[in-house]
């Protein structure tokens, strides 16, 4: 049981920074995509 609880704690501890990084990367990608789509719309 101790090994299971340890793995559960590790699984909960690891995703926090990685999730924030993923959210930041996703936000940056969305922002760049939106800027490109807006530029294309203006050009069109």
Biopython code that builds the backbone (N, CA, C, O; Angstrom):
import numpy as np
from Bio.PDB.StructureBuilder import StructureBuilder

atoms = [
    (1, "UNK", "N", (0.831, -1.209, 0.000)),
    (1, "UNK", "CA", (0.000, 0.000, 0.000)),
    (1, "UNK", "C", (0.864, 1.256, 0.000)),
    (1, "UNK", "O", (0.513, 2.263, -0.614)),
    (2, "UNK", "N", (2.005, 1.185, 0.700)),
    (2, "UNK", "CA", (2.844, 2.380, 0.787)),
    (2, "UNK", "C", (3.348, 2.773, -0.603)),
    (2, "UNK", "O", (3.416, 3.957, -0.931)),
    (3, "UNK", "N", (3.700, 1.779, -1.414)),
    (3, "UNK", "CA", (4.203, 2.083, -2.758)),
    (3, "UNK", "C", (3.096, 2.730, -3.592)),
    (3, "UNK", "O", (3.360, 3.636, -4.383)),
    (4, "UNK", "N", (1.873, 2.270, -3.416)),
    (4, "UNK", "CA", (0.760, 2.837, -4.185)),
    (4, "UNK", "C", (0.529, 4.281, -3.769)),
    (4, "UNK", "O", (0.327, 5.152, -4.616)),
    (5, "UNK", "N", (0.559, 4.539, -2.447)),
    (5, "UNK", "CA", (0.336, 5.902, -1.973)),
    (5, "UNK", "C", (1.475, 6.806, -2.450)),
    (5, "UNK", "O", (1.250, 7.968, -2.790)),
    (6, "UNK", "N", (2.704, 6.263, -2.474)),
    (6, "UNK", "CA", (3.832, 7.061, -2.940)),
    (6, "UNK", "C", (3.670, 7.413, -4.415)),
    (6, "UNK", "O", (3.919, 8.550, -4.816)),
    (7, "UNK", "N", (3.257, 6.452, -5.212)),
    (7, "UNK", "CA", (3.080, 6.728, -6.637)),
    (7, "UNK", "C", (1.953, 7.733, -6.825)),
    (7, "UNK", "O", (2.029, 8.589, -7.707)),
    (8, "UNK", "N", (0.913, 7.641, -6.009)),
    (8, "UNK", "CA", (-0.198, 8.584, -6.121)),
    (8, "UNK", "C", (0.282, 9.987, -5.769)),
    (8, "UNK", "O", (-0.072, 10.957, -6.439)),
    (9, "UNK", "N", (1.092, 10.091, -4.710)),
    (9, "UNK", "CA", (1.603, 11.405, -4.325)),
    (9, "UNK", "C", (2.505, 11.963, -5.422)),
    (9, "UNK", "O", (2.438, 13.149, -5.744)),
    (10, "UNK", "N", (3.345, 11.106, -5.990)),
    (10, "UNK", "CA", (4.231, 11.561, -7.057)),
    (10, "UNK", "C", (3.424, 12.007, -8.268)),
    (10, "UNK", "O", (3.742, 13.023, -8.887)),
    (11, "UNK", "N", (2.391, 11.259, -8.605)),
    (11, "UNK", "CA", (1.585, 11.608, -9.774)),
    (11, "UNK", "C", (0.879, 12.937, -9.543)),
    (11, "UNK", "O", (0.657, 13.694, -10.488)),
    (12, "UNK", "N", (0.526, 13.227, -8.292)),
    (12, "UNK", "CA", (-0.142, 14.495, -8.004)),
    (12, "UNK", "C", (0.865, 15.641, -7.952)),
    (12, "UNK", "O", (0.539, 16.773, -8.308)),
    (13, "UNK", "N", (2.093, 15.347, -7.506)),
    (13, "UNK", "CA", (3.090, 16.405, -7.342)),
    (13, "UNK", "C", (3.689, 16.811, -8.689)),
    (13, "UNK", "O", (3.979, 17.988, -8.901)),
    (14, "UNK", "N", (3.876, 15.864, -9.592)),
    (14, "UNK", "CA", (4.551, 16.175, -10.856)),
    (14, "UNK", "C", (3.706, 17.027, -11.809)),
    (14, "UNK", "O", (4.237, 17.985, -12.371)),
    (15, "UNK", "N", (2.426, 16.730, -12.019)),
    (15, "UNK", "CA", (1.683, 17.450, -13.059)),
    (15, "UNK", "C", (1.553, 18.949, -12.820)),
    (15, "UNK", "O", (1.310, 19.689, -13.773)),
    (16, "UNK", "N", (1.705, 19.425, -11.590)),
    (16, "UNK", "CA", (1.462, 20.850, -11.337)),
    (16, "UNK", "C", (2.342, 21.758, -12.192)),
    (16, "UNK", "O", (1.805, 22.557, -12.959)),
    (17, "UNK", "N", (3.687, 21.672, -12.095)),
    (17, "UNK", "CA", (4.522, 22.551, -12.928)),
    (17, "UNK", "C", (4.383, 22.239, -14.407)),
    (17, "UNK", "O", (4.338, 23.145, -15.240)),
    (18, "UNK", "N", (4.314, 20.949, -14.732)),
    (18, "UNK", "CA", (4.211, 20.574, -16.146)),
    (18, "UNK", "C", (2.882, 21.059, -16.713)),
    (18, "UNK", "O", (2.817, 21.487, -17.865)),
    (19, "UNK", "N", (1.814, 20.993, -15.902)),
    (19, "UNK", "CA", (0.511, 21.454, -16.388)),
    (19, "UNK", "C", (0.553, 22.957, -16.624)),
    (19, "UNK", "O", (0.037, 23.441, -17.632)),
    (20, "UNK", "N", (1.171, 23.707, -15.695)),
    (20, "UNK", "CA", (1.274, 25.155, -15.883)),
    (20, "UNK", "C", (2.073, 25.458, -17.141)),
    (20, "UNK", "O", (1.714, 26.353, -17.907)),
    (21, "UNK", "N", (3.160, 24.712, -17.358)),
    (21, "UNK", "CA", (3.979, 24.933, -18.549)),
    (21, "UNK", "C", (3.168, 24.631, -19.800)),
    (21, "UNK", "O", (3.241, 25.365, -20.786)),
    (22, "UNK", "N", (2.395, 23.549, -19.762)),
    (22, "UNK", "CA", (1.571, 23.192, -20.923)),
    (22, "UNK", "C", (0.535, 24.273, -21.174)),
    (22, "UNK", "O", (0.285, 24.642, -22.322)),
    (23, "UNK", "N", (-0.070, 24.785, -20.110)),
    (23, "UNK", "CA", (-1.080, 25.833, -20.271)),
    (23, "UNK", "C", (-0.435, 27.083, -20.862)),
    (23, "UNK", "O", (-1.008, 27.726, -21.742)),
    (24, "UNK", "N", (0.753, 27.424, -20.378)),
    (24, "UNK", "CA", (1.442, 28.609, -20.913)),
    (24, "UNK", "C", (1.778, 28.410, -22.381)),
    (24, "UNK", "O", (1.584, 29.313, -23.195)),
    (25, "UNK", "N", (2.286, 27.223, -22.722)),
    (25, "UNK", "CA", (2.622, 26.948, -24.124)),
    (25, "UNK", "C", (1.365, 26.984, -24.981)),
    (25, "UNK", "O", (1.378, 27.539, -26.079)),
    (26, "UNK", "N", (0.279, 26.396, -24.486)),
    (26, "UNK", "CA", (-0.979, 26.395, -25.242)),
    (26, "UNK", "C", (-1.478, 27.823, -25.424)),
    (26, "UNK", "O", (-1.970, 28.179, -26.495)),
    (27, "UNK", "N", (-1.355, 28.638, -24.386)),
    (27, "UNK", "CA", (-1.801, 30.028, -24.482)),
    (27, "UNK", "C", (-0.961, 30.775, -25.509)),
    (27, "UNK", "O", (-1.493, 31.562, -26.292)),
    (28, "UNK", "N", (0.345, 30.535, -25.511)),
    (28, "UNK", "CA", (1.215, 31.194, -26.484)),
    (28, "UNK", "C", (0.893, 30.752, -27.899)),
    (28, "UNK", "O", (0.852, 31.576, -28.812)),
    (29, "UNK", "N", (0.664, 29.466, -28.089)),
    (29, "UNK", "CA", (0.326, 28.952, -29.423)),
    (29, "UNK", "C", (-1.001, 29.544, -29.883)),
    (29, "UNK", "O", (-1.133, 29.949, -31.038)),
    (30, "UNK", "N", (-1.985, 29.597, -28.983)),
    (30, "UNK", "CA", (-3.294, 30.150, -29.343)),
    (30, "UNK", "C", (-3.167, 31.630, -29.674)),
    (30, "UNK", "O", (-3.789, 32.114, -30.620)),
    (31, "UNK", "N", (-2.359, 32.352, -28.892)),
    (31, "UNK", "CA", (-2.185, 33.780, -29.143)),
    (31, "UNK", "C", (-1.540, 34.005, -30.507)),
    (31, "UNK", "O", (-1.984, 34.862, -31.271)),
    (32, "UNK", "N", (-0.491, 33.237, -30.816)),
    (32, "UNK", "CA", (0.182, 33.391, -32.109)),
    (32, "UNK", "C", (-0.757, 32.992, -33.242)),
    (32, "UNK", "O", (-0.783, 33.645, -34.285)),
    (33, "UNK", "N", (-1.529, 31.920, -33.042)),
    (33, "UNK", "CA", (-2.465, 31.477, -34.090)),
    (33, "UNK", "C", (-3.537, 32.533, -34.309)),
    (33, "UNK", "O", (-3.912, 32.816, -35.447)),
    (34, "UNK", "N", (-4.027, 33.113, -33.227)),
    (34, "UNK", "CA", (-5.065, 34.137, -33.351)),
    (34, "UNK", "C", (-4.500, 35.370, -34.055)),
    (34, "UNK", "O", (-5.171, 35.978, -34.888)),
    (35, "UNK", "N", (-3.263, 35.733, -33.715)),
    (35, "UNK", "CA", (-2.643, 36.884, -34.369)),
    (35, "UNK", "C", (-2.486, 36.615, -35.861)),
    (35, "UNK", "O", (-2.751, 37.495, -36.680)),
    (36, "UNK", "N", (-2.059, 35.409, -36.218)),
    (36, "UNK", "CA", (-1.900, 35.068, -37.635)),
    (36, "UNK", "C", (-3.250, 35.075, -38.340)),
    (36, "UNK", "O", (-3.360, 35.583, -39.456)),
    (37, "UNK", "N", (-4.279, 34.521, -37.704)),
    (37, "UNK", "CA", (-5.604, 34.485, -38.325)),
    (37, "UNK", "C", (-6.128, 35.905, -38.504)),
    (37, "UNK", "O", (-6.743, 36.212, -39.525)),
    (38, "UNK", "N", (-5.890, 36.777, -37.518)),
    (38, "UNK", "CA", (-6.331, 38.166, -37.636)),
    (38, "UNK", "C", (-5.577, 38.865, -38.764)),
    (38, "UNK", "O", (-6.172, 39.623, -39.530)),
    (39, "UNK", "N", (-4.277, 38.616, -38.871)),
    (39, "UNK", "CA", (-3.480, 39.229, -39.929)),
    (39, "UNK", "C", (-3.981, 38.764, -41.293)),
    (39, "UNK", "O", (-4.083, 39.565, -42.222)),
    (40, "UNK", "N", (-4.293, 37.484, -41.416)),
    (40, "UNK", "CA", (-4.797, 36.963, -42.684)),
    (40, "UNK", "C", (-6.161, 37.576, -42.995)),
    (40, "UNK", "O", (-6.449, 37.896, -44.148)),
    (41, "UNK", "N", (-6.999, 37.741, -41.972)),
    (41, "UNK", "CA", (-8.330, 38.318, -42.188)),
    (41, "UNK", "C", (-8.195, 39.763, -42.652)),
    (41, "UNK", "O", (-8.928, 40.206, -43.536)),
    (42, "UNK", "N", (-7.255, 40.501, -42.053)),
    (42, "UNK", "CA", (-7.054, 41.900, -42.447)),
    (42, "UNK", "C", (-6.501, 41.959, -43.867)),
    (42, "UNK", "O", (-6.920, 42.794, -44.669)),
    (43, "UNK", "N", (-5.560, 41.070, -44.174)),
    (43, "UNK", "CA", (-4.966, 41.063, -45.512)),
    (43, "UNK", "C", (-6.026, 40.693, -46.545)),
    (43, "UNK", "O", (-6.045, 41.242, -47.647)),
    (44, "UNK", "N", (-6.901, 39.768, -46.188)),
    (44, "UNK", "CA", (-7.937, 39.344, -47.130)),
    (44, "UNK", "C", (-8.977, 40.446, -47.225)),
    (44, "UNK", "O", (-9.952, 40.312, -47.964)),
]
sb = StructureBuilder()
sb.init_structure("model")
sb.init_model(0)
sb.init_chain("A")
sb.init_seg("    ")
for serial, (resi, resn, name, xyz) in enumerate(atoms, 1):
    if name == "N":
        sb.init_residue(resn, " ", resi, " ")
    sb.init_atom(name, np.array(xyz, "f"), 0.0, 1.0, " ", f" {name:<3s}", serial, name[0])
structure = sb.get_structure()
